[in-house]
Amino acid sequence: MMGIWMVLAAAFGFSSNPLLAQLLLSQGFSADSITLYRFAIPTLLMLLLMKKRPVFDGEFLRFAAVGGLSAIGMLAFMTSLTKLEPNTVILTYYAYPMFAILLGWLCFNKTMSRNRMIAAMLIAIAVGVMQDAQGFNASWLDLLVCLAAPASFAVVINMFSLPEKNHDAAARMFAALLGNVVVLVPITLFSQQAFSLPSTLEQLGLVLALGVLSAALPQYLFSRGAQLADMEKTTMVSSCEVVFALGLGWFFLGDALRMNDLMATTLILLAGLIRYEGIPVPMDSDSDGRAKETSSALVSHSTENHSA
């Protein structure tokens, strides 16, 4: 039971990322500065806690490159929050299992089973419902930028589901986090917008909450909780993250919940609860430090991207 509560707490923590990002954007922080804080703080914490020095070989560099890709995806997510309705951005991001399934089939030699196809179709319908809610008022470029976040996250999920070779989950995660920062630092420095520094205790609190409460702490809780709970319960509880994310926006920011949002959320939850038949279930961990089975990683929330 403790494992379930830890996974639930992790899902709640990860779901606070859109809320904290919106609050920092309203305080005048730039999207690239927020994204850098989002990854730099967990990177520093992990650097302090790592027990052994990683080996900078080809595998490490590949995961660093994947981390850089996920950083660009998260930057697209933050930027989309300034141009599209927050609920649409949030729900579009949680469509990443569809991209993970399709990319896994096309590029990573994953099996396209019947249940996987059903899950992908449900999420595709949810994306269509969300875009219909926009009334096509947004430009196609804005919509493509919004889709960059779940697409990049899907690549990360598939990479971290590969069997371990020279590096364990912690080393993979550190490589991805390092890639995040290496990509984001020059983007932030050469951005047309000045780097945003906290000028009040409220802003400092929001920045620390973004890096610790919505990244580092839930990452630890998930990795511990997933070891105590079985795969099906972990998947089910993790799927609640999309509900938490929308609920926090509604409660603290007054974001309206329309019928289209509720329909899309239901479809994504249903997709997350579908079991993948005939898939082995060796324990693994993604770049967010979440210990998941390979099959579970494609339907429950991970973030790495969150954190990687």
N, C-alpha and C positions, 0 to 999 in steps of 0.2 A: 504493500500500500504506500509505503514511503516513496518508492520509485515513481509511482503515478503522480503524487503530489509534487515531487521535484520536477518532473517533466511538465506538469501544468504550470508551475511557477516559471519555468524556463520559457514556455510559450507566451506567458503574460509579459515577461521581460522583453523578449524579442519583439512583441507586438507594440511596445512603446516607442520603437524607432521612428515610425511616421509622425507620431504625436510630437516627440521631442524635436524632430526636424522642422515641423511646421512652426513650433514655438520659436526656434532659433531663427528661422526665416523671417518671422514677424518682428524679431528684434534687430533685423538688418544684417544678419550674417549671410555671407554668400554661400551658394550651394557647394562650391569646391572646398571652402573652409570647413563646412559641416561634415562633408564626406571625409576629409583628412582627419578631423578629430575622431570621427567614428571608428577609424582603423588604427590611428596612431596610438591611442590610449591602450587598447588591448595588446598592441605590439610591444609597447614598453613594459606592460605588466608581464607578458609572457617571457620577454627577454630577461627580466629579473628572476623569474621562477624556473627557467629551464635548467635542468640538472647537468646536461652535457652539451658540448659544442656541436652544432650540426656540420655535416660534411657537404661542402659546396660542389657536388658533382652534377652530372647531367640531369638526374632525376630531381634534385633539389631545384635546379634552374627551371625545369619544366613546370613545377608546381608554383614557383615564383611568378612565372609568366601567366599561369592561370589566375593567380591572385591579382596580377595587374589587370587582367581582363575583367575580373569581378569588380575591381575598383571603378573601372570605367562604367560598368553596369550600374553600380550604386550611385555614381555621379549622375547618370542619366535619370535614375529614380528621383534624386533630390531636385534636379532641374525640372523634371516633369511636375513636381509639386507646386512650382511657381507658375505653371502654364495651364494645367488641367485641373479638373475637380479632384480633390484629395481622394475621395472614395474610388474614383475610376483608376487612379494611379495605384492605390493600395490593392485593389482587386486584380488589376492587370499583373502586378508583381507576383501575386499568389497563383498566377497561371503557370508558374515555372515547371510544375510537374509535366505539363503537356509538352513543353520544349525538351525537358529531360528525356521523356519517353521517345520522342521523335529523333532527337540527336543521338540517343543511345542506340537506336535501331539503325540510323543512317551512317553513323561515324564510329561507334564503339562496339559493334557486333553484338548488340543486345537483341534478345528475342522479342518480336512483336507478337505477344500472346493476345488472346481474345480479351482478357480483362484489361490489359494495358491499353488496347485499342478503345475499349469502352471508356476508360478513364480519360484518355486524351480527347475523345469526342465530347464528353461532358464539359471538360474545361474549355474546349473550342467554342462550344455553345455559350458558356459563361462569358467568354471574351466578346462574342458577338452581342450578347445582351448588354454588356457594359458600353460598347461602342454605340449601340443604338440609343442608349440613355444620353450620350453626348449629343445626339441629333446631328452628328457630323459637323458640329460647330468648330471643332478643333481641326487644325491642318493635319494632313497626312504625315508631314514631317514630325509634328509633335507626337503623333500616335506611334510612329516608328521609334522615336527616341524613348518613349515610354516602354515599348516592347523590348528595348535593348537590355533592360535590367533582368527580366526573367530569362531571356535567351542566354545571357552571359552566365547567369547563375546555373543554368542547366548544364553548361560545359563544365563548371566547377563540380557539380554533383557527380557527373559521369567520370570525371578524372579521379575523384576521391573514392569512387566505388571500385577502382582498379585494385588488384592484389598488391599488397605491400612488397617492396623489393629491398632497397637499402635503407629506407626511412620509415619509421613508424608514424602513427597518426599525429603525435605531437610535433615531430619534425616537419611533416607535410603542412600542418597548420601554420607553423612558424614561417615556412617558406612562402606560403600564400599571403600571410600578413605582411611579410617583408616586401613581397611584390606589390601589395596594395600601396604601401607607403612610397616605394620607389617611383611608382607611376604618378601618385597624387601630388607629391612634393613639387616636381617641376610644373605640373598643371596649375597648381595653386600659385606658384611664384610668378609664372608668366601670364596669369589670368588678367583680364582687363579690370577685374574687381579686386580691390585691396584685400589682403588677408585679414580676416575678422578675428580680433582678440577680445576676450571677455572684459568688459569695463565695469560691470556691477557684480555683486554677489549672486544675483539671480541668474545672470548669464553664465557665470562660472559654474553654478549648480547645474544648469541645463547641459553644459558641455560635459561635465563629469558624469551626469546621469546618462548621457548618450553613450559615452565610452565604457562605463562600468555597469550600469543597471540594464541597458538594452543590448550589451554585447558581452563583456567579460564574465559577469556573474551568471547570466542565463546559460552561457556556453558551458560553464562548469556544472551547473545544475542539470543540464540535459545529459552531459556525458556521464554523470553519476547516476541519474535517474534511469537512463536507458539500460544501464547494466543490471538494475534491480527489477525492472518491469519487462514483460514479454513484448515481442514485436508488435502484435496486434493492438495491445493497449497503448503502446507508445505512439503508434501511428494515429490512432483515434484521438488521443489527447493532443498531439501536436497539431492536428488539423484544426483545433479550436483557435489557433493563433489568428487566423483571418477574422474570426468573430471578435476577438479581443481588440484587434487593431481598429476595426470599424467602431466598436463600442467606445473605445477611448476617445476617438475623434468626435463622436456624437456627444459624449458626456462633457468633455473639457472644452471643445471648440465649437460645439453646436453644428457640426457637419450633418446635413440632412441625410436620412436613410430612406431612399426611395424603394419602390417595389422592385425595380430593376436590380438594385444593390442586393436586396434580400434574395432574389432569384439566383443571381450570380454566386452569392455566398453559399447557398444551399447546394448548387451544382458542384462547386469546388470541394465542399465538405464531403459530398457523396463520392467524388472521385478519389479523395484521400482515404476513404474507408473501403475501397475495393481491394480485395486480396489479389495478389499476382500468383496465378497457379503455376506449379512446376518450377519455381525459382528457388535455388539454394539459399540458405539463410545464415551464412557465416557472419559473425559480428565484424563490423568495420566502423570507421569514424570518418566524418567529413571534415572540411577545413574549419568548421565552426567548433570542432572538438566534439561533435555529437556522435556517440557510438550508435550506429544504425546498421541494420542488415542492408545488403545491397538493394533488395527489393523495396524495403521500407523507405530508403533514401529517395526513391523516385516519386513517392506519393505523399510523404509527410514533410513538414517544413524543416529546412535546415538552414540556413543561412549561411550556411557559410556566408553565404553571402552575406550572409548576415555578418559573419565575422571574417570571412576570408574574402 
